[in-house]
Amino acid sequence: MPDTMANSSVGTVPQPGTGSGLQPDRFDRDGQDQLVDVNDLHAALPGIRRLRNWAHEALAVQPGESAVEIGSGTGSEVIAFADLVGPTGSAIGVEPDPNLLAAAERRARKAGSTAKFQPGDAYGLPFGNDTFDVALCERVFQHLTGPARAAGEIARVLKPGGRVVVMDSDWGTAIVHPGDRHVVHEVIETMIAGTTNPFAGRRLAGQLTAAGLVVDDIGSHALIQDGGIGAGALVARIADMAVARGSITERQRDQLIADLEAGAATGDSHLSVTIFAVAAHKPL
């Protein structure tokens, strides 16, 4: 199962398997660099790249427009927006994590980009009403206790006629194969229990609609882990958590890991989660 838990730390909430909130401001330099590297690694997954391409097609950013990404991470999409809007437009990334924010600013300077970045979170975007033509929010809602509030903020800052794409994982779609079905079920349930908003993907369309936006299209893509990896760090970590909460035994955990390793060796392995993306607009 791909460990795609965050594009940014918007919401700063516990991630499955960590047992504590992400506290990047307390990392040493190596920890800060690792946070940036993991962020970029997730963004390089083929499924993420395909959904981002889909998002750009749906948003159809034009020269002179204003664009914002909420939870901009290391800034790659904001820089892409800046190229599209050109010198007469604007592209801004909002990111609460200071280390990711600094990495994004460095990346923009190195690229000679006009992209700008500022601190902020999904619950209180630091902009006035009707500010942007385009908005993007990727893998943020799964970490929010109040995703409807974030949807309302997106609707607020969009101009009438403005477009948005929101994409997020839905951990109810997770597949772990091979393995005893009961054990796999309990591991996935442990994953779901450890995620703030585990069914974020399936709820996006309804939340955007409730915020007053009109849904235009819905896309999806399964993020599939390399079949040769075996259990991988995330499944092993969640399996340990399932043991700790009494859902499975140590013996069952060890057997699941062995089954996954054997599956990887023979090509009979599948670990995935589906990300959904919703394109919508604000009525005129």
Backbone bond lengths (Angstrom), bond angles and torsions (degrees), N, CA, C in turn:
res aa  C-N    CA-C-N  psi(-1)  N-CA   C-N-CA  omega(-1)  CA-C   N-CA-C  phi
1 M - - - 1.456 - - 1.517 108.98 -
2 P 1.304 120.00 121.25 1.454 120.73 -176.47 1.524 111.02 -61.19
3 D 1.326 116.12 135.97 1.455 120.70 179.51 1.518 108.44 -85.65
4 T 1.322 115.81 77.90 1.463 121.55 -174.79 1.515 110.50 -110.19
5 M 1.290 117.20 47.67 1.452 120.42 -168.42 1.504 114.47 -73.40
6 A 1.316 119.33 -22.26 1.456 116.78 -178.78 1.504 111.89 -157.49
7 N 1.310 115.70 140.83 1.454 121.82 167.38 1.521 108.66 -92.04
8 S 1.300 116.80 -27.39 1.448 122.78 174.66 1.505 107.46 -151.93
9 S 1.311 115.33 -179.11 1.458 118.87 -178.80 1.516 111.60 -103.62
10 V 1.335 118.23 27.54 1.452 120.59 177.67 1.513 108.79 -54.16
11 G 1.309 116.95 122.91 1.448 121.15 -177.76 1.525 112.51 98.93
12 T 1.342 117.96 -25.28 1.459 123.77 179.39 1.519 111.42 39.70
13 V 1.319 116.30 67.45 1.449 121.90 -177.55 1.509 109.96 -119.65
14 P 1.339 118.25 165.85 1.459 120.35 178.83 1.513 111.88 -60.52
15 Q 1.314 116.23 141.43 1.449 122.06 174.29 1.519 108.14 -105.58
16 P 1.327 117.56 148.63 1.456 119.24 -179.82 1.520 111.20 -53.42
17 G 1.312 115.44 129.73 1.451 119.86 175.47 1.510 114.40 92.30
18 T 1.339 118.01 -10.97 1.449 118.26 -178.97 1.509 111.37 -93.96
19 G 1.346 116.71 -34.25 1.451 120.46 179.49 1.511 113.90 77.02
20 S 1.333 118.17 -0.25 1.460 119.83 178.94 1.506 108.69 -154.13
21 G 1.313 115.23 162.62 1.459 119.48 179.78 1.508 110.92 -67.49
22 L 1.315 116.17 150.63 1.453 121.34 176.52 1.521 108.46 -71.67
23 Q 1.321 117.87 123.40 1.453 122.30 -176.78 1.523 109.66 -123.98
24 P 1.344 117.58 69.81 1.463 119.80 -174.02 1.525 113.24 -60.83
25 D 1.342 118.42 -28.38 1.439 119.73 -177.90 1.523 112.04 -67.29
26 R 1.340 116.70 -13.24 1.460 120.64 179.66 1.524 112.21 -99.54
27 F 1.334 117.46 -0.18 1.459 120.48 -179.24 1.528 109.74 -72.69
28 D 1.348 116.04 150.36 1.442 119.34 166.94 1.529 108.03 -79.10
29 R 1.328 116.66 -178.80 1.471 119.36 -174.67 1.529 111.45 -60.21
30 D 1.345 116.89 -40.83 1.460 119.30 179.76 1.525 110.36 -62.90
31 G 1.330 116.63 -40.12 1.451 120.66 178.50 1.518 111.84 -64.29
32 Q 1.322 116.63 -39.36 1.458 120.68 178.07 1.530 110.50 -63.91
33 D 1.309 115.90 -44.81 1.463 119.94 179.25 1.523 110.88 -63.45
34 Q 1.345 116.51 -38.17 1.459 119.81 179.28 1.526 110.85 -64.93
35 L 1.338 117.04 -39.49 1.460 120.94 178.12 1.523 110.34 -59.20
36 V 1.321 116.86 -44.14 1.457 121.08 178.49 1.523 110.86 -65.19
37 D 1.335 116.54 -44.12 1.460 120.43 -179.01 1.528 111.21 -62.19
38 V 1.349 117.47 -43.75 1.455 121.22 179.65 1.516 110.15 -63.28
39 N 1.328 116.87 -40.64 1.454 121.07 178.80 1.521 110.66 -59.64
40 D 1.322 116.36 -46.23 1.460 120.40 179.64 1.524 111.54 -67.95
41 L 1.347 117.54 -35.97 1.460 121.33 179.30 1.527 109.96 -62.87
42 H 1.318 116.96 -45.43 1.463 120.55 178.55 1.526 110.39 -60.02
43 A 1.326 116.49 -43.45 1.456 120.78 -177.73 1.525 111.81 -65.40
44 A 1.333 117.18 -22.91 1.460 120.81 -178.63 1.525 112.80 -83.79
45 L 1.334 119.00 -7.70 1.458 120.68 178.96 1.525 109.96 -59.78
46 P 1.331 117.45 137.32 1.475 119.61 -177.97 1.525 113.40 -53.89
47 G 1.335 117.40 -40.85 1.454 119.71 -179.52 1.515 112.50 -63.24
48 I 1.329 116.86 -39.44 1.462 120.94 177.89 1.520 109.74 -65.94
49 R 1.325 117.15 -43.41 1.468 120.25 179.73 1.523 110.84 -61.01
50 R 1.338 117.21 -42.12 1.467 119.82 -179.65 1.519 111.37 -65.54
51 L 1.328 117.11 -42.23 1.462 119.35 179.00 1.526 110.93 -67.30
52 R 1.317 117.41 -35.51 1.465 119.15 177.14 1.522 110.92 -65.97
53 N 1.329 116.51 -38.97 1.470 119.15 175.96 1.523 110.28 -62.21
54 W 1.341 116.39 -41.86 1.463 121.51 177.28 1.527 110.21 -60.91
55 A 1.337 116.13 -42.02 1.466 120.94 -179.70 1.517 110.94 -62.95
56 H 1.326 117.07 -43.81 1.468 119.73 -179.70 1.527 111.30 -64.51
57 E 1.324 116.91 -38.03 1.460 119.30 176.83 1.522 110.84 -65.17
58 A 1.323 116.76 -41.63 1.462 120.72 -179.64 1.527 111.57 -67.24
59 L 1.317 117.28 -37.80 1.460 120.57 -177.59 1.518 112.38 -77.67
60 A 1.315 117.30 -32.11 1.468 122.51 176.42 1.527 111.31 47.48
61 V 1.326 116.15 56.90 1.462 121.15 -177.29 1.524 110.46 -63.39
62 Q 1.329 116.01 136.08 1.457 122.09 -176.32 1.528 111.20 -114.59
63 P 1.351 116.88 155.40 1.466 119.94 176.01 1.531 110.74 -56.25
64 G 1.321 115.27 139.47 1.454 120.65 177.54 1.514 114.77 88.18
65 E 1.331 118.16 -6.84 1.456 120.33 -178.88 1.533 111.10 -83.55
66 S 1.320 114.81 168.13 1.463 121.99 176.30 1.519 108.28 -110.60
67 A 1.337 116.34 133.71 1.465 121.22 -175.40 1.524 110.10 -133.54
68 V 1.332 115.57 146.67 1.454 120.80 178.04 1.523 109.51 -136.94
69 E 1.329 116.48 141.98 1.457 121.03 168.86 1.518 108.45 -115.12
70 I 1.329 115.67 129.37 1.460 122.36 -178.70 1.519 107.65 -99.05
71 G 1.331 116.35 114.80 1.460 121.10 -171.38 1.513 108.80 83.15
72 S 1.333 116.45 60.70 1.470 121.36 -168.14 1.519 114.34 -83.17
73 G 1.333 117.83 -4.27 1.462 119.30 174.73 1.515 112.66 54.66
74 T 1.323 116.85 -129.11 1.464 121.02 -178.38 1.519 113.20 -88.40
75 G 1.329 117.58 7.93 1.462 121.04 164.11 1.506 119.37 90.99
76 S 1.324 119.25 3.93 1.468 119.72 -173.83 1.526 112.87 -61.10
77 E 1.326 117.62 -40.02 1.464 119.39 -177.20 1.522 111.86 -74.84
78 V 1.310 117.83 -31.99 1.467 120.47 176.54 1.523 109.75 -66.87
79 I 1.316 116.43 -40.03 1.463 120.19 176.60 1.527 110.22 -62.85
80 A 1.334 117.07 -40.11 1.467 120.26 175.84 1.522 110.73 -62.73
81 F 1.336 117.06 -41.54 1.464 120.42 176.64 1.532 110.93 -60.74
82 A 1.326 116.53 -42.41 1.465 120.49 -178.81 1.522 111.20 -60.37
83 D 1.324 116.58 -39.67 1.467 119.98 176.97 1.521 111.11 -62.99
84 L 1.338 116.30 -37.68 1.463 120.32 -176.67 1.522 112.69 -75.35
85 V 1.331 118.15 -39.27 1.470 119.67 -177.60 1.521 111.75 -78.58
86 G 1.327 116.94 -22.19 1.452 120.73 176.29 1.516 113.71 71.12
87 P 1.323 116.72 -171.69 1.472 121.14 -173.66 1.519 114.25 -67.09
88 T 1.315 118.18 -19.45 1.469 120.01 -179.79 1.523 112.71 -93.39
89 G 1.327 117.09 -4.17 1.457 120.73 179.73 1.516 111.27 -109.46
90 S 1.326 116.04 -171.17 1.457 120.48 178.77 1.521 109.98 -144.27
91 A 1.329 116.11 145.79 1.462 122.53 178.06 1.518 108.44 -136.19
92 I 1.324 115.89 122.88 1.462 121.50 -174.47 1.525 109.52 -129.35
93 G 1.318 115.90 137.91 1.455 121.57 173.62 1.516 110.40 -110.36
94 V 1.322 116.38 137.71 1.464 122.63 177.39 1.522 107.89 -112.03
95 E 1.322 116.62 126.16 1.469 121.08 -174.21 1.525 109.34 -149.97
96 P 1.332 118.57 126.25 1.468 119.96 -179.35 1.521 114.78 -80.43
97 D 1.337 117.24 -21.36 1.456 119.09 -175.58 1.530 110.29 -83.95
98 P 1.323 118.70 120.22 1.466 120.41 -175.55 1.521 113.58 -64.87
99 N 1.324 117.59 -30.50 1.463 119.53 -179.48 1.527 111.64 -72.33
100 L 1.321 116.49 -43.01 1.462 119.62 175.52 1.520 110.42 -65.93
101 L 1.317 117.16 -38.69 1.459 121.46 178.50 1.529 110.45 -60.15
102 A 1.326 116.74 -45.54 1.465 120.67 179.18 1.519 111.08 -64.82
103 A 1.352 116.77 -39.09 1.467 119.94 178.78 1.528 110.62 -64.01
104 A 1.329 116.70 -40.04 1.464 120.91 179.26 1.529 110.98 -64.28
105 E 1.323 116.63 -41.59 1.463 120.16 179.40 1.521 111.04 -65.06
106 R 1.322 116.63 -39.60 1.473 120.24 176.84 1.520 110.47 -63.50
107 R 1.322 116.08 -43.15 1.459 120.42 -179.80 1.525 110.96 -62.50
108 A 1.322 116.90 -42.24 1.461 120.68 -179.99 1.530 110.89 -65.13
109 R 1.328 117.14 -42.78 1.474 120.03 178.38 1.517 110.84 -61.35
110 K 1.332 116.00 -44.50 1.468 120.39 -179.26 1.518 111.20 -62.28
111 A 1.338 116.71 -35.25 1.465 121.02 -179.16 1.522 112.65 -84.57
112 G 1.329 117.54 -4.79 1.455 120.61 -176.37 1.520 111.71 65.07
113 S 1.334 115.95 31.39 1.456 121.60 -175.31 1.528 111.43 -88.99
114 T 1.333 115.57 151.86 1.460 121.60 175.21 1.535 111.90 -87.19
115 A 1.325 117.72 3.40 1.462 121.62 179.32 1.524 110.30 -58.34
116 K 1.323 115.50 139.31 1.456 121.69 178.97 1.529 109.24 -118.99
117 F 1.324 115.88 153.81 1.462 121.34 -179.10 1.511 109.73 -136.99
118 Q 1.334 115.53 144.27 1.452 119.39 177.31 1.516 110.52 -149.41
119 P 1.330 116.74 152.96 1.455 119.92 -179.81 1.523 111.37 -69.32
120 G 1.311 115.38 148.31 1.456 120.89 179.04 1.508 109.43 166.56
121 D 1.336 116.87 168.57 1.456 119.83 179.00 1.516 110.66 -134.31
122 A 1.324 115.11 172.75 1.458 121.37 -173.05 1.522 112.91 -69.09
123 Y 1.325 117.29 -18.23 1.459 120.43 -177.13 1.524 113.39 -86.26
124 G 1.316 117.14 -19.91 1.460 120.28 -178.09 1.511 110.05 -149.33
125 L 1.316 117.12 77.38 1.462 121.04 -177.58 1.530 109.29 -66.54
126 P 1.328 117.25 132.73 1.470 121.07 -172.67 1.529 112.92 -82.01
127 F 1.325 116.06 52.20 1.460 121.69 -178.66 1.530 109.63 -140.63
128 G 1.317 114.74 158.08 1.449 119.96 176.84 1.517 112.05 -77.14
129 N 1.323 115.51 173.97 1.459 120.96 176.96 1.524 110.77 -64.65
130 D 1.339 116.24 149.07 1.470 122.11 171.92 1.536 112.25 55.64
131 T 1.325 116.41 49.03 1.463 121.66 -175.19 1.525 113.42 -96.40
132 F 1.341 118.35 -36.66 1.462 120.90 -167.66 1.531 113.07 -117.52
133 D 1.335 113.42 146.65 1.470 120.55 172.92 1.518 111.08 -81.70
134 V 1.340 115.69 -29.06 1.467 121.16 -171.25 1.524 109.53 -140.98
135 A 1.331 115.93 141.05 1.470 120.74 174.72 1.522 109.48 -139.20
136 L 1.332 115.53 147.82 1.458 122.86 176.33 1.516 107.94 -134.44
137 C 1.317 116.29 138.16 1.470 121.19 177.17 1.520 107.21 -142.50
138 E 1.330 116.19 113.32 1.467 120.84 -172.12 1.522 112.04 -120.27
139 R 1.338 116.75 123.15 1.463 124.14 174.46 1.529 112.91 54.20
140 V 1.317 115.09 44.24 1.457 122.67 177.28 1.522 111.12 -111.22
141 F 1.335 117.25 -41.95 1.460 120.89 -171.97 1.526 113.02 -60.86
142 Q 1.329 118.31 -29.68 1.468 119.98 -179.25 1.528 112.18 -64.62
143 H 1.324 117.08 -16.11 1.452 121.51 -178.61 1.530 112.75 -101.82
144 L 1.310 117.82 5.15 1.459 120.86 -173.46 1.519 112.02 -104.98
145 T 1.323 116.06 135.40 1.463 120.28 173.69 1.524 111.11 -78.28
146 G 1.331 116.87 -22.74 1.465 121.03 -179.96 1.514 111.71 -126.49
147 P 1.352 118.94 65.58 1.464 120.48 -177.47 1.527 113.58 -61.43
148 A 1.345 117.99 -30.25 1.471 119.79 179.03 1.521 110.32 -63.48
149 R 1.314 116.44 -35.46 1.465 120.27 177.26 1.528 110.82 -64.50
150 A 1.328 116.68 -41.00 1.458 120.72 178.14 1.527 110.76 -65.06
151 A 1.344 117.14 -39.72 1.469 120.39 177.07 1.521 110.33 -61.36
152 G 1.333 116.66 -39.22 1.453 120.18 177.45 1.513 112.79 -63.90
153 E 1.337 116.46 -36.96 1.458 120.58 177.65 1.531 111.23 -65.63
154 I 1.338 116.24 -40.51 1.462 119.47 177.60 1.524 110.00 -61.40
155 A 1.334 116.61 -45.91 1.466 120.40 179.26 1.527 111.02 -61.78
156 R 1.306 116.56 -37.53 1.468 120.61 -178.05 1.519 112.21 -64.06
157 V 1.338 117.01 -44.89 1.469 119.05 -174.13 1.523 113.37 -83.26
158 L 1.338 117.99 -11.80 1.467 119.78 176.73 1.526 110.96 -75.89
159 K 1.316 116.32 141.13 1.456 120.83 171.54 1.529 109.37 -71.58
160 P 1.303 119.06 154.90 1.468 119.78 170.36 1.531 109.65 -53.93
161 G 1.311 117.07 129.33 1.456 121.62 -174.64 1.516 113.48 87.93
162 G 1.339 117.30 -6.00 1.459 121.17 -179.40 1.517 112.22 -68.51
163 R 1.344 115.86 153.16 1.472 122.02 -175.87 1.529 110.65 -114.06
164 V 1.327 114.49 149.72 1.457 120.04 178.25 1.512 109.84 -143.26
165 V 1.330 115.92 147.18 1.460 122.71 167.03 1.523 107.37 -124.58
166 V 1.324 115.68 126.30 1.463 122.30 174.20 1.522 106.97 -118.16
167 M 1.312 116.88 129.64 1.466 120.38 179.87 1.519 110.15 -131.34
168 D 1.340 114.55 144.12 1.458 118.00 179.06 1.518 111.60 -161.62
169 S 1.327 114.72 159.80 1.461 122.75 177.41 1.517 110.73 -72.47
170 D 1.327 115.64 155.22 1.462 122.37 170.20 1.520 106.12 -128.51
171 W 1.336 116.02 104.80 1.466 120.25 -172.94 1.519 112.47 -74.41
172 G 1.344 117.22 -7.81 1.455 119.68 171.59 1.512 112.88 -72.61
173 T 1.336 117.23 -9.77 1.464 122.02 178.59 1.526 112.15 -97.53
174 A 1.323 117.57 4.10 1.468 120.36 -175.63 1.524 111.42 -62.85
175 I 1.316 115.49 138.73 1.463 122.67 176.65 1.526 108.48 -123.67
176 V 1.312 116.20 130.27 1.462 122.26 174.09 1.521 107.32 -127.25
177 H 1.327 117.03 117.84 1.466 122.48 -178.08 1.521 108.91 -145.52
178 P 1.347 118.80 137.20 1.465 129.14 3.13 1.529 110.90 -86.97
179 G 1.330 115.50 -178.65 1.451 121.92 178.26 1.514 110.97 146.75
180 D 1.323 115.88 155.26 1.456 121.01 176.20 1.530 109.23 -56.68
181 R 1.327 117.40 132.66 1.455 121.04 -173.24 1.523 112.49 -61.96
182 H 1.311 117.42 -38.15 1.462 119.62 178.85 1.522 110.83 -65.66
183 V 1.312 116.50 -44.79 1.461 120.86 -179.10 1.520 110.22 -64.03
184 V 1.328 116.69 -45.48 1.469 120.75 178.29 1.525 110.39 -59.30
185 H 1.331 116.39 -43.88 1.462 120.72 179.02 1.524 111.18 -57.91
186 E 1.322 116.76 -45.23 1.461 120.28 -177.79 1.522 111.71 -67.98
187 V 1.325 117.19 -35.26 1.470 120.42 177.37 1.525 109.87 -66.15
188 I 1.329 117.10 -44.48 1.464 120.20 179.03 1.529 110.69 -64.86
189 E 1.340 116.97 -39.65 1.462 119.89 177.55 1.528 110.98 -63.79
190 T 1.318 117.21 -33.67 1.459 120.55 176.31 1.520 110.06 -66.60
191 M 1.323 116.16 -41.27 1.465 120.76 175.44 1.524 110.58 -58.19
192 I 1.321 116.03 -47.40 1.463 120.95 -178.56 1.523 111.09 -62.72
193 A 1.347 115.56 -42.18 1.461 120.00 -179.26 1.522 112.25 -64.89
194 G 1.332 117.03 -26.14 1.458 121.25 -177.80 1.513 114.37 -92.53
195 T 1.328 117.60 3.15 1.459 121.52 -179.82 1.525 108.88 -109.07
196 T 1.315 116.85 134.90 1.464 120.76 -175.67 1.518 112.08 -59.87
197 N 1.319 117.38 -47.06 1.464 122.45 -177.10 1.530 107.60 -133.00
198 P 1.343 117.42 71.73 1.471 120.51 -167.89 1.522 115.13 -66.76
199 F 1.339 118.03 -24.74 1.466 120.95 -178.73 1.527 111.10 -102.22
200 A 1.318 116.04 30.63 1.459 121.42 -175.56 1.524 112.29 -54.19
201 G 1.337 117.05 -43.98 1.458 120.52 -174.30 1.513 113.80 -56.67
202 R 1.318 117.36 -45.95 1.465 120.84 -176.07 1.527 112.80 -74.05
203 R 1.329 116.37 -16.56 1.464 120.66 -176.00 1.527 113.66 -97.27
204 L 1.320 116.99 -6.99 1.461 120.03 -174.30 1.528 112.58 -59.37
205 A 1.328 117.64 -48.63 1.464 120.58 -175.96 1.524 110.77 -59.93
206 G 1.326 117.23 -44.20 1.447 120.58 -179.57 1.513 112.52 -65.77
207 Q 1.319 117.25 -38.47 1.456 120.09 -179.42 1.521 111.95 -70.37
208 L 1.319 117.15 -38.96 1.460 119.68 177.12 1.525 110.95 -67.49
209 T 1.332 116.11 -39.08 1.462 120.09 177.38 1.529 110.87 -63.05
210 A 1.335 116.04 -43.88 1.462 120.36 179.42 1.522 111.75 -63.32
211 A 1.334 117.14 -26.01 1.463 121.50 178.98 1.527 111.96 -81.95
212 G 1.331 116.93 -1.25 1.459 120.46 177.31 1.503 115.33 99.26
213 L 1.322 116.81 7.34 1.465 120.58 178.92 1.524 109.86 -93.06
214 V 1.330 115.44 161.08 1.463 122.04 -179.88 1.523 108.40 -110.28
215 V 1.316 117.03 120.99 1.467 121.43 -179.44 1.524 110.14 -75.72
216 D 1.334 116.53 128.53 1.464 122.43 -179.02 1.516 112.95 -103.33
217 D 1.322 117.35 -32.82 1.463 120.08 -176.61 1.524 108.91 -163.54
218 I 1.324 115.33 156.19 1.466 121.85 176.57 1.522 108.01 -133.58
219 G 1.315 115.72 128.85 1.456 121.16 176.52 1.522 110.18 -120.63
220 S 1.313 116.44 167.87 1.466 120.02 178.10 1.510 109.52 -155.46
221 H 1.322 114.62 159.14 1.460 119.93 174.85 1.514 108.84 -156.30
222 A 1.319 116.50 134.13 1.458 120.85 175.87 1.520 109.28 -81.79
223 L 1.313 115.89 126.61 1.460 120.95 172.65 1.517 107.46 -87.85
224 I 1.302 116.57 113.67 1.459 122.29 -172.27 1.521 109.79 -110.43
225 Q 1.311 115.59 124.97 1.463 120.23 178.78 1.518 110.18 -71.08
226 D 1.308 115.97 145.19 1.461 122.27 174.58 1.525 109.08 -50.32
227 G 1.324 116.53 122.19 1.457 121.58 -175.16 1.509 114.66 -63.58
228 G 1.315 117.96 -14.25 1.456 120.21 -179.38 1.515 114.27 -90.55
229 I 1.329 117.22 -0.16 1.463 120.32 -174.63 1.519 112.47 -81.77
230 G 1.319 118.00 -27.72 1.458 120.39 -174.80 1.511 110.63 85.01
231 A 1.326 116.60 -140.35 1.460 119.52 -177.70 1.524 111.83 -65.18
232 G 1.308 116.95 -39.27 1.452 119.87 -176.25 1.515 110.96 76.31
233 A 1.328 116.32 165.93 1.460 121.27 -174.68 1.519 112.33 -65.56
234 L 1.334 117.02 -39.54 1.463 119.63 -174.97 1.523 111.57 -67.50
235 V 1.338 118.09 -50.06 1.467 120.31 -179.04 1.528 110.41 -62.60
236 A 1.315 117.33 -40.54 1.468 120.14 178.68 1.526 110.62 -61.56
237 R 1.325 116.14 -41.48 1.461 120.64 -179.66 1.529 111.41 -66.69
238 I 1.337 116.25 -43.60 1.464 120.10 -179.83 1.532 110.29 -68.21
239 A 1.321 117.02 -36.03 1.463 120.05 176.45 1.526 110.69 -61.95
240 D 1.328 117.15 -39.51 1.464 120.65 175.60 1.527 110.71 -62.15
241 M 1.321 116.34 -39.49 1.460 120.38 178.26 1.528 110.81 -65.67
242 A 1.328 116.62 -37.80 1.467 120.21 178.45 1.527 111.28 -63.71
243 V 1.329 115.81 -36.88 1.466 119.59 175.04 1.524 109.72 -64.72
244 A 1.331 116.73 -44.78 1.458 121.43 -176.89 1.525 111.98 -62.80
245 R 1.324 116.71 -32.76 1.474 118.93 -179.87 1.529 112.52 -90.60
246 G 1.348 116.40 3.34 1.453 121.18 175.26 1.511 114.77 79.98
247 S 1.321 117.65 15.25 1.466 121.10 -178.56 1.527 111.88 -79.00
248 I 1.322 115.94 -34.33 1.459 121.18 176.48 1.525 107.98 -136.55
249 T 1.329 116.05 165.04 1.462 120.39 177.79 1.527 110.39 -91.30
250 E 1.312 116.25 165.40 1.466 120.04 175.98 1.525 110.20 -59.76
251 R 1.325 115.80 -38.78 1.464 119.54 179.55 1.527 111.00 -63.31
252 Q 1.328 116.48 -41.84 1.468 119.62 177.75 1.528 111.56 -64.97
253 R 1.331 116.16 -39.10 1.465 119.43 176.45 1.519 110.79 -61.00
254 D 1.325 115.95 -48.56 1.462 119.45 -178.14 1.524 111.23 -61.65
255 Q 1.340 116.61 -37.80 1.458 120.21 179.27 1.528 110.60 -67.16
256 L 1.335 117.19 -40.16 1.471 120.19 177.91 1.521 110.91 -61.22
257 I 1.322 116.49 -46.00 1.467 119.92 179.16 1.526 110.06 -61.29
258 A 1.343 116.53 -41.92 1.470 120.34 179.21 1.515 111.08 -64.59
259 D 1.345 117.00 -40.00 1.469 120.68 178.63 1.528 110.74 -63.09
260 L 1.313 116.22 -42.27 1.463 120.17 -179.26 1.525 111.13 -67.91
261 E 1.313 116.45 -38.83 1.466 119.41 177.53 1.522 110.41 -65.27
262 A 1.331 116.59 -41.95 1.467 120.19 178.50 1.520 110.64 -65.23
263 G 1.324 116.80 -40.09 1.463 120.19 177.39 1.509 112.03 -61.76
264 A 1.340 115.50 -41.38 1.468 119.32 178.51 1.522 110.91 -62.22
265 A 1.328 116.95 -37.72 1.465 121.20 -178.15 1.523 112.28 -68.29
266 T 1.345 116.79 -28.83 1.469 120.40 -176.65 1.531 113.06 -104.84
267 G 1.329 116.66 0.00 1.457 119.87 -179.02 1.518 113.78 83.02
268 D 1.334 117.55 10.73 1.461 122.21 -179.68 1.522 109.29 -107.65
269 S 1.341 115.94 67.60 1.458 120.91 -176.09 1.517 109.44 -142.95
270 H 1.336 116.06 138.01 1.465 120.35 176.90 1.525 109.12 -149.59
271 L 1.333 115.59 119.50 1.460 122.23 174.45 1.522 107.37 -131.89
272 S 1.327 116.38 123.08 1.459 118.84 -176.35 1.515 111.93 -154.98
273 V 1.325 115.17 163.78 1.457 123.71 169.35 1.522 106.08 -143.73
274 T 1.332 116.40 148.08 1.459 120.87 -177.84 1.521 110.74 -99.16
275 I 1.322 115.24 135.29 1.469 122.32 172.35 1.522 107.88 -104.35
276 F 1.317 115.83 135.17 1.466 121.65 176.43 1.524 109.39 -109.15
277 A 1.319 116.00 145.72 1.457 121.60 178.07 1.519 108.84 -129.36
278 V 1.328 115.87 131.54 1.457 121.58 -178.52 1.524 109.49 -117.68
279 A 1.317 116.43 125.04 1.458 122.50 174.78 1.521 108.23 -100.21
280 A 1.328 117.14 132.02 1.464 121.44 -177.48 1.523 109.34 -146.28
281 H 1.332 115.49 169.27 1.463 119.96 175.58 1.516 110.18 -140.38
282 K 1.325 114.41 160.56 1.471 120.93 177.61 1.527 108.27 -93.41
283 P 1.314 117.46 125.86 1.468 119.56 -177.56 1.521 112.22 -58.62
284 L 1.313 115.81 150.00 1.464 121.19 177.64 1.520 110.17 -70.08
